[in-house]
């Protein structure tokens, strides 16, 4: 499998993969997401990862429909806090 090859290449080049910080999320159309509701974990490079409803990547919160609604809400909440703190 491809993930095993990536892990093997990383190991050969003394690169570490921090699998404890890895996240998995399904994306797709509403009908595709409905079909994928039964998937609760995915095995990557021999490690089982739990599928989450959102993930954070480079400071952006990404949801399964890729709408960024949760990210916008998070930024607005942070801005309101900082304005209140001033």
Long-range contacts (C-beta under 8 A, 24 or more apart in sequence): 3-44, 3-45, 4-45, 4-46, 6-45, 7-45, 7-46, 17-45, 19-44, 19-45, 19-47, 19-49, 22-47, 22-49, 23-49, 23-52, 23-55, 23-56, 24-49, 24-50, 24-51, 24-52, 24-55, 25-51, 25-52, 25-53, 25-54, 25-55, 25-62, 25-64, 26-51, 26-64, 27-64, 27-65, 27-66, 28-64, 30-65, 33-64, 33-65
